[in-house]
Amino acid sequence: MLASFAAPPRRTLLLGVLLVAACVAVYAPVRQFDFIEYDDSVYVTTNPIVAEGLQPARLINALYPYEANWIPLTWVSLALDVQIGGLAPGTFHLTNLILHALNALLLFVLFQRATGSVWRSWWVAALWALHPLRVESVAWVAERKDVLSMFWGLWAFIAYTSYATTRSRRAYALALGAFVCSVLSKPMLVTLPVLLCLFDLWPLRRVFWQGRRLVPAVNEGLWALLLEKIPFALVAFLVSIATSVAQRRGGAVVPLTAISLADRLSNAPVSAMLYLRDTLWPTRLAAFYPYTPQSAAAAVLCLVALLAVSVIVWHWRERRPYLLAGWIWYAAALVPVIGIVQVGEQSRADRYTYVPIVGVIVLVVWLAADLTARSRLLQKAATVIAALVVVALSVLTRQQVEYWRDSGTLFGRALEVTTDNYKAHQLLGLFFWNRQDDASATEHFKASSALRPNYPAPRLGLGNIALRRQDFVAAEQHFESVRSLNPTSVPALNGLGLVRANRDDLVGAVELFRQAAALRPDSASVHYNLGDTLARLGKPSEAVEQYRELVGLAPNDIGARLKLGLALSHMGDEAAAIEQFNAVIRLNPQLPEAHYSLGLSLAGLGRSSEALHALDQALALRPDWPLAQSLRAAVAEGRFPDSPPR
């Protein structure tokens, strides 16, 4: 039942197992899901820090900002997944699921230890973990940072709870260390020093209200309690500065010229209320909510509602301190993502509730338990209602999980439950473009552009479609339209370079590619195209330089390594070429071109027996390949062609 009572350790253990099992059962389908065409490639498949697995030389780069993020532990976590399961999406999804299930268990343990109430703590963890608003953080690989940050944050709370009761320096150090790990995974919990102060108020009761005064329940006094938080506050400050620098340098921070301060201040209370609405009625959730200006009336109404709740919980601060603690938890944890500093294009996001909504659930569960504490019948009724709510939420969550199967399903659903969703149209266009369905991609790109004429992404998509169709006039128009919106757009410069290269204006193409490379030295596609164009211009040494840059950025890109190997071979550096061809074969042993090229380079070095073996491998994969047949015959006869076929 909801009321607190001393449960035996065995029952507590069984409740923990039940909680984890429920999480696994509800979120299990994610193991079969694909990557999403929305940040997953940036975070994993094209991320040079991650894509090769746990390579020390690569992981050093995790200490530096990448793609407007400074989340070194998240990069390490994703690289570990690559080390274990390669680049198959199932491994990443499974890790997210495991971390979320562990977070549910840790949340249960935290409140059980801090309050002594097993059942109330279990209901909090179950309602939180099995709610549809959690799906985005679990089913989206790019949100590894959410579940990992919460994992370490909960350990920080547990260690702090131990410190508060034992005064153990070791526990304090563990709490601080776990907090550092949390904010290095994602800076969501930079407000943890404030949340620890709330924990002192309730449930730890290190301070309590006496009228309007806070009175310490320990001898140190209020200042001593505040001094404990200074190391945490210092870490939070430093991480906030580093994150702000990374986001601004990466262009993720939306300037005030794009979204005014008035719009942001209006959106904040509306978003806070919408999160509460979706918590109570989670039926129309989307992966992206377009940013639309809120009316002054809506903003004022929501602000009044939020202030009214604040007044109520303040009134009950002495008799029911959990109300104030839970409400301030919600407000404080929401501050980093409320949109005053706008990062990204969304007005709000389900993932932003992962930490804040804990406070609201605690508030509701403890209030329900207190209100029913005097009646056995009410306790039973509350227990039945809570169980039905958990079951209903689990059903809705399982349904919401299915929408994350792939980008087509996910953003198709977003169009159903939102209006004027230009981003969903654009991402659906990208989904269909990647699957060679140019007609559907064009439809969605045009719809996105019609909704948001100054949005460059769909215009880039239309340009890429025209480029693939070899309609270079249309492609040039689309890419130039993007440049009119943003003269330093790297994708537009890259696209225009491809247009010129296809028109055999190689010098002009190189100029555009070099401009793009100067703006984005970490763009793999720019180095790829620049290398190809330089090779066509007869500048193999410069082409090799670009291919090396490309391999450094995309170490698992088979095409990049194959091109680098061929360029090195053309320059006569067969030993270096062989190294690249062997790397390609390790990545994909079923590629006949790699075995053929390896055989050709080995033959050039006079290593005939090894060359014959490589050519036999190529012919085993492609038996009717004349080039491989003729080269094998020549090598077998002890001769090497003056102009070997490549």
SEBA-235772 format. One line per 10 residues: number of its first residue (from 1); their letters; for each residue x, y, z of C-alpha. Coordinates in nm, 4 decimals, decimal comma. Example, Ala and Ser with C-alpha at 12.3 -4.5 7.8 and 13.67 -1.06 7.14 Angstrom:
REM residues 2
1) as) 1,2300:-0,4500:0,7800  1,3670:-0,1060:0,7140
//
This chain:
REM residues 646
1) mlasfaappr) 0,0000:0,0000:0,0000  0,1027:0,3635:-0,0344  0,1399:0,4245:0,3372  0,4886:0,3874:0,4786  0,5745:0,0745:0,6707  0,8877:-0,1232:0,7450  0,9186:-0,3871:0,4772  1,1596:-0,6775:0,5190  1,4750:-0,6649:0,3042  1,3541:-0,9602:0,0972
11) rtlllgvllv) 1,0400:-0,7734:-0,0044  1,2468:-0,4679:-0,0931  1,4703:-0,6852:-0,3108  1,1711:-0,8400:-0,4853  1,0217:-0,4969:-0,5507  1,3515:-0,3875:-0,7060  1,3578:-0,6938:-0,9312  0,9955:-0,6300:-1,0307  1,0764:-0,2707:-1,1203  1,3707:-0,3647:-1,3416
21) aacvavyapv) 1,1724:-0,6469:-1,5054  0,8862:-0,4084:-1,5833  1,1253:-0,1619:-1,7481  1,2842:-0,4334:-1,9585  0,9458:-0,5716:-2,0637  0,7992:-0,2351:-2,1613  1,1038:-0,1014:-2,3485  1,2250:-0,4347:-2,4937  1,1339:-0,3568:-2,8605  1,4028:-0,0866:-2,8795
31) rqfdfieydd) 1,6666:-0,3589:-2,9255  1,5383:-0,4090:-3,2816  1,5169:-0,0414:-3,3737  1,7221:0,1509:-3,6272  1,9197:0,4696:-3,5845  1,7157:0,7886:-3,6228  1,7969:1,0456:-3,8923  1,8202:1,3101:-3,6232  2,1613:1,3338:-3,4524  2,2283:0,9577:-3,4292
41) svyvttnpiv) 2,4816:0,9688:-3,7129  2,6489:1,2743:-3,5568  2,6725:1,0975:-3,2220  2,7791:0,7542:-3,3468  2,8358:0,6505:-3,7070  3,0210:0,9603:-3,8315  3,1695:1,0569:-3,4960  3,5495:1,0055:-3,5104  3,5653:0,9902:-3,1308  3,3202:0,6999:-3,1184
51) aeglqparli) 3,3211:0,5100:-3,4465  3,6428:0,3104:-3,3893  3,5562:0,1975:-3,0388  3,7841:0,2411:-2,7386  4,0904:0,3773:-2,9143  4,2991:0,5888:-2,6705  4,4181:0,8231:-2,9461  4,0564:0,8941:-3,0411  3,9195:0,9181:-2,6891  4,1623:1,1989:-2,6063
61) nalypyeanw) 3,9483:1,4097:-2,8417  3,6499:1,3424:-2,6149  3,7961:1,6044:-2,3823  3,7280:1,8721:-2,6437  3,3932:2,0053:-2,7710  3,2468:1,8211:-3,0666  2,9346:1,9191:-3,2642  2,8356:2,1853:-3,0088  2,8560:1,9336:-2,7222  3,0999:1,8853:-2,4384
71) ipltwvslal) 2,9985:1,5443:-2,3052  3,3199:1,3385:-2,2779  3,1755:1,0507:-2,0722  2,8897:1,0061:-2,3177  3,1408:0,9708:-2,6021  3,3326:0,7117:-2,3997  3,0094:0,5224:-2,3279  2,9134:0,5148:-2,6963  3,2673:0,4110:-2,7951  3,2401:0,1215:-2,5497
81) dvqigglapg) 2,9247:0,0080:-2,7292  3,1136:0,0127:-3,0584  3,3905:-0,1914:-2,8983  3,1355:-0,4506:-2,7839  2,8920:-0,4700:-3,0733  3,0274:-0,2661:-3,3605  2,8010:-0,0103:-3,5222  2,4845:-0,2194:-3,5066  2,2124:0,0017:-3,3516  2,0818:-0,2779:-3,1272
91) tfhltnlilh) 2,3807:-0,2559:-2,8914  2,3291:0,1165:-2,8332  1,9565:0,0733:-2,7752  2,0172:-0,2114:-2,5311  2,2629:-0,0028:-2,3293  2,0130:0,2834:-2,3088  1,7500:0,0392:-2,1852  1,9826:-0,1100:-1,9227  2,0799:0,2341:-1,7950  1,7158:0,3415:-1,7693
101) alnalllfvl) 1,6226:0,0250:-1,5781  1,9165:0,0865:-1,3426  1,8036:0,4469:-1,2997  1,4596:0,3253:-1,1938  1,6217:0,0930:-0,9410  1,8532:0,3665:-0,8105  1,5621:0,6074:-0,7733  1,3804:0,3449:-0,5667  1,6899:0,2852:-0,3522  1,7522:0,6576:-0,3067
111) fqratgsvwr) 1,4114:0,7469:-0,1685  1,3828:0,4246:0,0289  1,7106:0,5041:0,2074  1,6359:0,8733:0,2484  1,2782:0,8325:0,3758  1,2563:0,4777:0,5101  0,9376:0,4302:0,3076  0,9618:0,1315:0,0750  0,6242:0,1463:-0,0943  0,6082:0,5188:-0,1526
121) swwvaalwal) 0,9599:0,5045:-0,2994  0,8627:0,2141:-0,5220  0,5586:0,3954:-0,6579  0,7717:0,7003:-0,7337  1,0233:0,4910:-0,9269  0,7555:0,2933:-1,1135  0,5508:0,5980:-1,2141  0,8660:0,7748:-1,3296  1,0269:0,4856:-1,5181  0,7168:0,3550:-1,6963
131) hplrvesvaw) 0,5817:0,6905:-1,8109  0,5612:0,7662:-2,1870  0,7595:1,0872:-2,1424  1,0650:0,8699:-2,0680  1,0550:0,7012:-2,4095  1,2495:0,9698:-2,5946  1,5427:0,9397:-2,3548  1,5472:0,5596:-2,3778  1,4637:0,4885:-2,7442  1,6845:0,7590:-2,8970
141) vaerkdvlsm) 2,0513:0,6602:-2,9158  2,1582:1,0260:-2,9194  1,9993:1,0645:-2,5760  2,2507:0,8322:-2,4149  2,3579:1,1494:-2,2392  2,0205:1,1662:-2,0619  2,0208:0,8194:-1,9105  2,3941:0,8267:-1,8335  2,3783:1,1663:-1,6652  2,0840:1,0545:-1,4511
151) fwglwafiay) 2,2667:0,7311:-1,3613  2,5626:0,9192:-1,2149  2,3385:1,1870:-1,0656  2,1405:0,9314:-0,8686  2,4637:0,7820:-0,7347  2,5596:1,1344:-0,6241  2,2314:1,1633:-0,4320  2,2725:0,8196:-0,2752  2,6293:0,8959:-0,1653  2,5213:1,2352:-0,0315
161) tsyattrsrr) 2,2424:1,0711:0,1672  2,5023:0,8398:0,3205  2,7268:1,1367:0,3985  2,4403:1,3292:0,5615  2,3730:1,0447:0,8028  2,7294:0,9216:0,8674  2,9431:1,2341:0,8039  3,1787:1,0075:0,6098  3,4372:1,1948:0,4039  3,4524:0,8989:0,1690
171) ayalalgafv) 3,0788:0,9262:0,1037  3,1155:1,2990:0,0383  3,3998:1,2373:-0,2070  3,1932:0,9713:-0,3831  2,9004:1,2122:-0,4108  3,1209:1,4822:-0,5610  3,2880:1,2353:-0,7980  2,9543:1,0977:-0,9163  2,8317:1,4530:-0,9746  3,1363:1,5261:-1,1901
181) csvlskpmlv) 3,0617:1,2121:-1,3937  2,6992:1,3213:-1,4283  2,7723:1,6658:-1,5708  3,0471:1,5242:-1,7947  2,7773:1,3005:-1,9440  2,5312:1,5885:-1,9870  2,5129:1,9179:-1,7977  2,1457:1,8611:-1,7134  2,2159:1,8291:-1,3414  2,4166:2,1490:-1,3004
191) tlpvllclfd) 2,1425:2,2510:-1,0564  2,2294:1,9575:-0,8283  2,3726:2,1882:-0,5558  2,0247:2,3404:-0,5263  1,8648:1,9956:-0,5250  2,0982:1,8855:-0,2451  1,9804:2,1830:-0,0392  1,6247:2,0612:-0,1001  1,7281:1,7154:0,0136  1,8546:1,8720:0,3373
201) lwplrrvfwq) 1,5066:2,0169:0,3873  1,3275:1,7000:0,2860  1,3630:1,4056:0,3092  1,6866:1,4253:0,5122  1,5404:1,6818:0,7577  1,8775:1,8412:0,8263  1,6879:2,1718:0,8351  1,3218:2,2456:0,8987  1,0820:2,5354:0,8815  0,9952:2,7248:1,1962
211) grrlvpavne) 0,7519:2,9888:1,0814  0,9365:3,1710:0,8044  1,2790:3,0725:0,9347  1,4903:2,7748:0,8392  1,6316:2,6123:1,1481  1,9155:2,3556:1,1299  1,8554:2,0212:1,2936  2,2314:1,9765:1,3367  2,4898:2,1699:1,5324  2,6848:2,3082:1,2369
221) glwallleki) 2,4284:2,5686:1,1408  2,2977:2,6816:0,8030  2,6312:2,8206:0,6848  2,8008:2,4856:0,7404  2,5329:2,3173:0,5283  2,5828:2,5735:0,2535  2,9609:2,5413:0,2649  2,9227:2,1680:0,1922  2,7692:2,2606:-0,1431  3,0477:2,4944:-0,2578
231) pfalvaflvs) 3,2582:2,2233:-0,4323  2,9439:2,1051:-0,6122  2,8585:2,4632:-0,7097  3,2118:2,5211:-0,8388  3,1925:2,2095:-1,0592  2,8510:2,3199:-1,1862  2,9840:2,6671:-1,2680  3,2880:2,5385:-1,4588  3,0834:2,2856:-1,6556  2,8231:2,5507:-1,7389
241) iatsvaqrrg) 3,0957:2,7757:-1,8807  3,2484:2,4910:-2,0846  2,9073:2,3871:-2,2174  2,8152:2,7436:-2,3101  3,1411:2,7872:-2,5022  3,0927:2,4558:-2,6855  2,7341:2,5367:-2,7816  2,8139:2,8865:-2,9007  3,1164:2,7774:-3,1038  2,9108:2,4969:-3,2532
251) gavvpltais) 2,6334:2,7362:-3,3539  2,3709:2,5597:-3,1410  2,2681:2,8663:-2,9398  1,9831:3,0521:-3,1087  2,0509:3,4299:-3,1117  1,8018:3,6822:-2,9776  1,7564:3,8105:-3,3318  1,5969:3,4757:-3,4221  1,3857:3,4260:-3,1077  1,3320:3,7377:-2,9002
261) ladrlsnapv) 1,3699:3,7474:-2,5241  0,9975:3,8256:-2,4949  0,9114:3,5087:-2,6887  1,1438:3,3029:-2,4709  0,9949:3,4436:-2,1511  0,6474:3,3665:-2,2837  0,7398:3,0147:-2,3887  0,8949:2,9215:-2,0521  0,5805:2,9123:-1,8322  0,3741:2,7599:-2,1130
271) samlylrdtl) 0,6293:2,4801:-2,1564  0,6401:2,4204:-1,7808  0,2613:2,3771:-1,7773  0,2606:2,1607:-2,0906  0,5098:1,9243:-1,9277  0,2687:1,8884:-1,6359  -0,0221:1,8340:-1,8740  0,1681:1,5661:-2,0638  0,2599:1,4024:-1,7349  -0,1093:1,3752:-1,6442
281) wptrlaafyp) -0,2328:1,2935:-1,9974  0,0540:1,1610:-2,2145  -0,1275:1,0784:-2,5385  -0,0007:1,3174:-2,8088  0,3745:1,3112:-2,7674  0,6109:1,3986:-3,0511  0,9825:1,3792:-3,1200  0,9835:1,7473:-3,2152  0,7605:2,0362:-3,1110  0,7968:2,3404:-3,3408
291) ytpqsaaaav) 0,8804:2,6699:-3,1771  0,5802:2,9002:-3,2128  0,5370:3,2337:-3,0290  0,2987:3,2071:-2,7339  0,0303:3,4661:-2,6758  0,0696:3,6982:-2,3800  -0,2598:3,5690:-2,2413  -0,1427:3,2063:-2,2458  0,1886:3,2973:-2,0866  0,0220:3,4996:-1,8095
301) lclvallavs) -0,2364:3,2283:-1,7433  0,0324:2,9606:-1,7122  0,2470:3,1833:-1,4953  -0,0470:3,2507:-1,2626  -0,1152:2,8750:-1,2370  0,2490:2,8048:-1,1530  0,2550:3,0805:-0,8923  -0,0698:2,9501:-0,7413  0,0853:2,6071:-0,6902  0,3927:2,7755:-0,5434
311) vivwhwrerr) 0,1776:2,9647:-0,2914  -0,0026:2,6449:-0,1905  0,3151:2,4425:-0,1344  0,4691:2,7351:0,0541  0,1673:2,7465:0,2827  0,2144:2,3759:0,3671  0,5935:2,3925:0,4000  0,5958:2,3057:0,7739  0,3379:2,0268:0,7872  0,4175:1,8774:0,4465
321) pyllagwiwy) 0,7695:1,9844:0,3467  0,7779:1,7298:0,0627  0,5355:1,9542:-0,1306  0,7777:2,2449:-0,1377  1,0781:2,0175:-0,1943  0,9126:1,8360:-0,4851  0,7866:2,1542:-0,6480  1,1193:2,3372:-0,6235  1,2920:2,0219:-0,7553  1,0722:2,0431:-1,0652
331) aaalvpvigi) 1,1351:2,4139:-1,1149  1,5091:2,4063:-1,0422  1,5844:2,0997:-1,2557  1,3884:2,2544:-1,5440  1,5884:2,5787:-1,5460  1,8743:2,4559:-1,7746  1,6282:2,3490:-2,0472  1,3430:2,5982:-2,0121  1,4626:2,7931:-2,3159  1,5783:3,1287:-2,1801
341) vqvgeqsrad) 1,9090:3,0311:-2,3382  1,7641:2,8640:-2,6451  1,9615:2,5672:-2,7796  1,8127:2,4027:-3,0867  1,4906:2,4642:-3,2756  1,2347:2,2988:-3,0447  0,9909:2,4784:-2,8156  1,0125:2,1954:-2,5646  1,1116:1,8271:-2,5611  0,9951:1,5149:-2,3774
351) rytyvpivgv) 1,3547:1,4336:-2,2822  1,3740:1,7543:-2,0807  1,1396:1,6011:-1,8213  1,3736:1,3106:-1,7418  1,5086:1,4718:-1,4238  1,2608:1,7493:-1,3331  0,9438:1,5402:-1,3209  1,0825:1,3304:-1,0340  0,9938:1,6171:-0,8020  0,6308:1,6264:-0,9174
361) ivlvvwlaad) 0,5886:1,2502:-0,8836  0,7361:1,2561:-0,5329  0,4965:1,5360:-0,4420  0,1925:1,3450:-0,5704  0,2828:1,0077:-0,4188  0,3645:1,1420:-0,0732  0,0546:1,3618:-0,0694  -0,1685:1,0697:-0,1726  -0,0144:0,8509:0,0968  -0,0616:1,1165:0,3639
371) ltarsrllqk) -0,4223:1,1869:0,2676  -0,5122:0,8168:0,2887  -0,3007:0,7311:0,5937  -0,5867:0,7374:0,8456  -0,8146:0,4963:0,6630  -0,7311:0,1367:0,5759  -1,0022:0,1420:0,3098  -0,8615:0,4565:0,1497  -0,5138:0,3046:0,1554  -0,6370:-0,0007:-0,0346
381) aatviaalvv) -0,8262:0,2166:-0,2804  -0,5166:0,4323:-0,3356  -0,3055:0,1219:-0,3924  -0,5495:-0,0135:-0,6516  -0,5641:0,3223:-0,8289  -0,1841:0,3515:-0,8287  -0,1508:0,0004:-0,9728  -0,4047:0,0778:-1,2471  -0,2217:0,4000:-1,3309  0,1106:0,2147:-1,3594
391) valsvltrqq) -0,0479:-0,0471:-1,5862  -0,2125:0,2210:-1,8027  0,1139:0,4136:-1,8285  0,2999:0,0955:-1,9234  0,0539:0,0315:-2,2079  0,0875:0,3900:-2,3345  0,4653:0,3725:-2,3024  0,4840:0,0511:-2,5029  0,2734:0,2190:-2,7710  0,4991:0,5259:-2,7676
401) veywrdsgtl) 0,8069:0,3036:-2,7915  0,6811:0,1602:-3,1219  0,6817:0,5048:-3,2827  1,0610:0,5123:-3,2438  1,1134:0,2092:-3,4690  1,2551:0,4244:-3,7490  1,2496:0,7849:-3,8680  0,9579:0,7288:-4,1035  0,7314:0,6067:-3,8239  0,8588:0,8590:-3,5718
411) fgralevttd) 0,8206:1,1754:-3,7739  0,5056:1,0550:-3,9435  0,3595:1,0381:-3,5935  0,4929:1,3872:-3,5199  0,2954:1,5205:-3,8172  -0,0182:1,3545:-3,6815  -0,0028:1,5128:-3,3369  0,1447:1,8571:-3,4129  0,0702:2,1351:-3,6594  0,3034:2,3131:-3,9012
421) nykahqllgl) 0,5865:2,0788:-3,8097  0,8483:2,1869:-4,0604  1,1206:1,9843:-3,8866  0,9236:1,6602:-3,9061  0,8709:1,7161:-4,2797  1,2407:1,7861:-4,3284  1,3476:1,4746:-4,1381  1,0955:1,2614:-4,3246  1,2440:1,4008:-4,6443  1,5893:1,2939:-4,5253
431) ffwnrqddas) 1,4512:0,9502:-4,4328  1,3102:0,8944:-4,7818  1,6163:1,0457:-4,9522  1,8416:0,7981:-4,7740  1,6167:0,5200:-4,9050  1,6316:0,6442:-5,2668  1,2643:0,7497:-5,2665  1,3188:1,0888:-5,4257  0,9499:1,1521:-5,4963  0,8478:1,1214:-5,1297
441) atehfkassa) 1,1582:1,3087:-5,0176  1,0787:1,5966:-5,2540  0,7213:1,6153:-5,1244  0,8346:1,6491:-4,7639  1,1206:1,8871:-4,8361  0,8829:2,1164:-5,0238  0,6273:2,0975:-4,7417  0,8967:2,1886:-4,4896  1,0189:2,4802:-4,6989  0,6635:2,6087:-4,7466
451) lrpnypaprl) 0,6095:2,6117:-4,3698  0,9448:2,7757:-4,2940  1,0783:2,9594:-4,6058  1,3956:3,0719:-4,4292  1,4807:2,7210:-4,3101  1,7840:2,6021:-4,5128  1,7733:2,2247:-4,4439  1,4879:2,1339:-4,6862  1,6462:2,3476:-4,9592  1,9667:2,1514:-4,9124
461) glgnialrrq) 1,7622:1,8329:-4,9412  1,6072:1,9489:-5,2680  1,9527:2,0420:-5,3951  2,0867:1,6957:-5,3128  1,7924:1,5319:-5,4905  1,8545:1,7447:-5,8005  2,2247:1,6593:-5,7808  2,1489:1,2865:-5,7647  1,9225:1,3252:-6,0693  2,2027:1,5175:-6,2430
471) dfvaaeqhfe) 1,9800:1,8214:-6,2788  2,2675:2,0564:-6,2152  2,0750:2,3736:-6,2982  1,8131:2,3015:-6,0295  2,0795:2,1829:-5,7845  2,2745:2,5068:-5,8273  1,9583:2,7127:-5,7707  1,8755:2,5313:-5,4490  2,2290:2,5550:-5,3100  2,2556:2,9231:-5,4024
481) svrslnptsv) 1,9249:2,9881:-5,2253  2,0777:2,8387:-4,9123  2,3815:3,0625:-4,9487  2,1515:3,3624:-4,9756  2,0247:3,2711:-4,6281  2,3674:3,1777:-4,4935  2,6744:3,2726:-4,7007  2,8974:3,0446:-4,4914  2,6789:2,7335:-4,5235  2,9223:2,4444:-4,5586
491) palnglglvr) 2,6642:2,2007:-4,7064  2,5745:2,4617:-4,9702  2,9393:2,5226:-5,0595  2,9918:2,1466:-5,0750  2,6889:2,1037:-5,3011  2,7965:2,3828:-5,5340  3,1409:2,2262:-5,5501  2,9842:1,8995:-5,6627  2,7826:2,0863:-5,9270  3,1004:2,2403:-6,0668
501) anrddlvgav) 3,2883:1,9109:-6,0492  3,0118:1,7410:-6,2475  3,0384:2,0198:-6,5048  3,4148:1,9520:-6,5244  3,4979:2,2891:-6,3689  3,7482:2,1181:-6,1409  3,9402:2,4314:-6,0453  3,6191:2,6072:-5,9422  3,5084:2,2972:-5,7510  3,8387:2,2812:-5,5607
511) elfrqaaalr) 3,8030:2,6474:-5,4646  3,4553:2,5863:-5,3190  3,5605:2,2692:-5,1392  3,8578:2,4487:-4,9841  3,6282:2,7275:-4,8596  3,4045:2,4642:-4,7026  3,7016:2,2814:-4,5470  3,8293:2,6057:-4,3948  3,4897:2,6633:-4,2335  3,4427:2,3038:-4,1206
521) pdsasvhynl) 3,7734:2,1150:-4,0969  3,5845:1,8225:-3,9392  3,3491:1,7700:-4,2352  3,4165:1,4240:-4,3781  3,2119:1,4779:-4,6943  3,4043:1,7956:-4,7826  3,7423:1,6196:-4,7558  3,6010:1,3274:-4,9563  3,4894:1,5508:-5,2418  3,8016:1,7653:-5,2325
531) gdtlarlgkp) 4,0219:1,4563:-5,2469  3,8292:1,3156:-5,5458  3,8508:1,6449:-5,7334  4,2226:1,6851:-5,6672  4,2787:1,3292:-5,7900  4,0916:1,4148:-6,1102  4,3105:1,7257:-6,1479  4,6182:1,5016:-6,1372  4,7332:1,6118:-5,7927  4,7683:1,2776:-5,6140
541) seaveqyrel) 4,9791:1,4042:-5,3246  4,7177:1,6690:-5,2370  4,4420:1,4105:-5,2820  4,6202:1,1775:-5,0385  4,6352:1,4606:-4,7854  4,2570:1,5024:-4,8048  4,1914:1,1288:-4,7881  4,4091:1,1071:-4,4778  4,2026:1,3828:-4,3196  3,8918:1,1911:-4,4183
551) vglapndiga) 4,0118:0,8645:-4,2655  4,0989:1,0521:-3,9491  3,7436:1,1850:-3,9288  3,5653:0,8693:-4,0430  3,7929:0,5743:-3,9588  3,5275:0,3150:-4,0455  3,4439:0,4668:-4,3840  3,5373:0,1884:-4,6243  3,5204:0,4151:-4,9287  3,7582:0,6635:-4,7691
561) rlklglalsh) 4,0205:0,4005:-4,6916  3,9848:0,2428:-5,0341  4,0349:0,5779:-5,2055  4,3333:0,6560:-4,9851  4,4855:0,3205:-5,0692  4,4338:0,3715:-5,4430  4,5820:0,7223:-5,4295  4,8863:0,5948:-5,2397  4,9260:0,3144:-5,4906  4,9157:0,5623:-5,7781
571) mgdeaaaieq) 5,1956:0,7523:-5,6074  5,3972:0,4327:-5,5820  5,3714:0,4001:-5,2037  5,2495:0,0401:-5,2177  5,3390:-0,0414:-4,8567  5,1124:0,2356:-4,7265  4,8443:0,1364:-4,9774  4,8540:-0,2239:-4,8545  4,7947:-0,1022:-4,4998  4,4765:0,0740:-4,6114
581) fnavirlnpq) 4,3490:-0,2184:-4,8188  4,3982:-0,4538:-4,5243  4,2040:-0,2103:-4,3058  3,9184:-0,2158:-4,5590  3,9164:-0,5952:-4,5583  3,9005:-0,6018:-4,1793  3,5981:-0,3714:-4,1959  3,4323:-0,5660:-4,4803  3,5878:-0,8981:-4,5862  3,3208:-0,9355:-4,8563
591) lpeahyslgl) 3,4416:-0,6462:-5,0740  3,6105:-0,7902:-5,3872  3,7574:-0,4514:-5,4881  3,9605:-0,4415:-5,1667  4,1089:-0,7890:-5,2255  4,1838:-0,7010:-5,5884  4,3556:-0,3737:-5,4975  4,5537:-0,5531:-5,2259  4,6638:-0,8134:-5,4752  4,7683:-0,5453:-5,7233
601) slaglgrsse) 4,9843:-0,3639:-5,4656  5,1397:-0,6874:-5,3416  5,2225:-0,7837:-5,6985  5,3823:-0,4430:-5,7507  5,6159:-0,5199:-5,4599  5,7008:-0,8608:-5,6042  5,5141:-1,0519:-5,3316  5,3584:-1,2889:-5,5819  5,2307:-1,5632:-5,3503  5,0495:-1,3125:-5,1291
611) alhaldqala) 4,9163:-1,1342:-5,4381  4,7771:-1,4623:-5,5764  4,6034:-1,5312:-5,2470  4,4419:-1,1847:-5,2455  4,3314:-1,2198:-5,6080  4,1873:-1,5636:-5,5351  3,9830:-1,4021:-5,2584  3,8586:-1,1387:-5,5026  3,7598:-1,4018:-5,7582  3,5884:-1,6128:-5,4939
621) lrpdwplaqs) 3,3624:-1,3164:-5,4262  3,3286:-1,2171:-5,7944  3,4199:-1,5143:-6,0166  3,3433:-1,3464:-6,3515  3,5635:-1,0404:-6,3037  3,7882:-1,0080:-6,6122  4,0325:-0,7594:-6,4548  4,1029:-0,9900:-6,1633  4,1287:-1,2925:-6,3930  4,3821:-1,1285:-6,6267
631) lraavaegrf) 4,5895:-0,9899:-6,3386  4,5956:-1,3270:-6,1640  4,7090:-1,4968:-6,4840  4,9891:-1,2401:-6,5285  5,1092:-1,2750:-6,1704  5,0946:-1,6560:-6,1920  5,3180:-1,6396:-6,5021  5,5667:-1,4212:-6,3168  5,5037:-1,0998:-6,5047  5,3504:-0,7715:-6,3959
641) pdsppr) 5,1683:-0,5445:-6,6448  5,3379:-0,2145:-6,7297  5,0014:-0,0410:-6,6854  4,8187:-0,2610:-6,4364  4,4396:-0,2304:-6,4454  4,3057:-0,0442:-6,1415
//
